[in-house]
Amino acid sequence: MMRLVAFDMAGTTIDEGDAVYAALHVAVVDDELNSGHSLSMDDVQTWMGAEKRTAMRELTRLASGAEATAPDVERMYERF
């Protein structure tokens, strides 16, 4: 007997208007590590489906060239 079914909702079962990727974009570009750098929504979309902390690390590298540490990523994830 099945007791629980979980679905990935954002972009899979509902169209949330890219709200998840907009929030990811804000979390990365507004972080102190990326201050003064930009990142396009197309850059963010390339990480569609990836684990968010991994995406944040890679998007930081793309935006500023910096290596995000675990505390940096957790700070961004909390904002996200």
N, C-alpha and C positions, 0 to 999 in steps of 0.2 A: 504494500500500500504506500503510495506516494504521500508524504506529509508536508513537503516544502518544495516549492519551485521558485527559483530566483532568476530574474531577467536583468540584463544590462539595458537600462531604460534609455539613457541619453543617446539619441540618434539611432537606436535600434527599434524600440517599440513606440517611441514618441519623437516628434520633431520639436526639440526644445530651443530651436532657433540659434544653435551654436552657443548657448549660454555657458556651457562647460568650458569651451575653448576661449571664450571671452574672459571668463574668470581666471583661467590658466594664464592667459596673456597678461592680465593685470597683476597677478601674483608674481610673475617673473619680472616684468618691466618696472614695476613699482618698488622692487626690492633694492636695498642700498647697494648690493653687489653690482647691479646693472644700471645704476644711476647715470643718466646722460646718454644711454644707449637705446637703440630702438630695435624692434622686432615686429615683423609683419604677421598678420593673421595667417597668411599662407605658410609661414615658417611654423606656426603653431599647429596648423592643420596636418603638417607632415608627421606629427606625433600622435595622430588620431589612433585611439585604441591602445596606446602604450600605457604602461604604469605611470602614474602622474609624477612620482618622485624622479623616475628616470627621465621623463620628458623635461622636468624642471632643470635637471643637471645639464642635459644636452642643449636646451634652449638658452641657458646661461652662457655656455661655451660659445654658442652661435652669436648671441647678442653682444657680449663684452669680451669674449676670449678668456674669461676667468674660469677657474676650476671651482665649482661649488662644493663646499664641504658638507658633511652630514648636517651640522647645525644650520648652515645656509639653506639647505633644502627643506629642513623642518620648518624654518621660519616662513619660507615661501608657501609650504603646504598648509600651514596654519592660516595664512592669508587667503589661500585658495578656498 
